[in-house]
């Protein structure tokens, strides 16, 4: 597994290469536009950044969708804005030559799941129509959120079957899975997760892991990340995860509160678990 981090870039995208080197990241995830705005990325900025990133030679780059995006929103205006922003973003990812664009599976209101699933399916198909060949569209499972389209592997399989496009990839977040109820704090629970991933036909779709410990207990449905090894999953769980054959050739990025030297130490801690 290539081990890296989600980078904060308060100084702009031009700081990403240096920031990645400072923490020793072999893969990076970041936002390429304001994560709390609908404006989206500028293609001229993306072109310049892409050239800088490729010249830096760090490793795979993944772009995360802004926080506002909800591909299953019951609000038509919000849903339309989410689609437009994602389409702008994947076009910019193509210019950058990013490895993937990450979008959450989305959520509707509590209760009936069929309509949110239909909305998410239609939006993902529309995003895929705008996604260039150089970038993979990646769906991240939710942390057991009320009304979520997909938090479990079985729900993910249903969504992927509905979208019916081999270009769609999967992102698993260890904190999200744990608070949904997967026993990632136990090697046997990790094995059960990956057995389910294979049985549902999604092992080959896995393209990225978010390596996050959890502040809260298993099944809490509370998405609060902790530094790897300092939360409820623990190092035994992460050792079982990072040594799975299904993750050997993919990237894993942390999205935890660590920064600076603490982030660098966290990435080294994860690498030390790989046998």
LINBELHU-V92613 format. One record per pair of residues at least 24 apart in sequence whose C-alpha atoms are under 6 Angstrom apart, sorted by the first residue. I is the first residue (numbers start at 0). J is the second residue. Records with the same first field share a line. If there is no record, write none. Layout:
I: J + J
This chain:
0: 247 + 248 + 249 + 250
1: 25 + 250
2: 251 + 252
3: 27 + 252
4: 252 + 253
5: 29 + 254
22: 263
25: 57 + 58
26: 58 + 59
27: 60
28: 60 + 61 + 62
29: 62 + 63
30: 62 + 63
34: 65 + 66
35: 66
39: 84
42: 91
45: 91 + 95
46: 94 + 95
49: 95
59: 98
60: 97 + 98
61: 97 + 98 + 99 + 100
62: 100
63: 100 + 101
64: 101 + 102
69: 105
70: 105 + 119
71: 105 + 106 + 107 + 115 + 118 + 119
72: 107
73: 107
86: 126 + 129
89: 130
93: 131 + 133 + 134
96: 133
97: 134
98: 134
99: 134 + 135 + 136
100: 136 + 137
101: 137 + 138
102: 138 + 139
103: 138 + 139
104: 138 + 139 + 140 + 148 + 149
105: 147 + 148
106: 146 + 147 + 148
107: 146
108: 146
109: 145 + 146
116: 148
120: 162
136: 167
137: 167 + 168 + 169
138: 169 + 170
139: 170
142: 175 + 179 + 220
143: 179 + 220
168: 204
169: 204 + 205 + 206
170: 207 + 208
171: 208
172: 208 + 209
173: 210 + 211
174: 211 + 212 + 213
177: 217
178: 217 + 218 + 219 + 220
179: 218 + 220
180: 217 + 218
183: 236
184: 232 + 236
185: 236
186: 236 + 239
206: 249
207: 249 + 250 + 251
208: 251
209: 251 + 252 + 253
210: 251 + 252 + 253
211: 253
224: 255
225: 255
226: 255
238: 272
242: 273
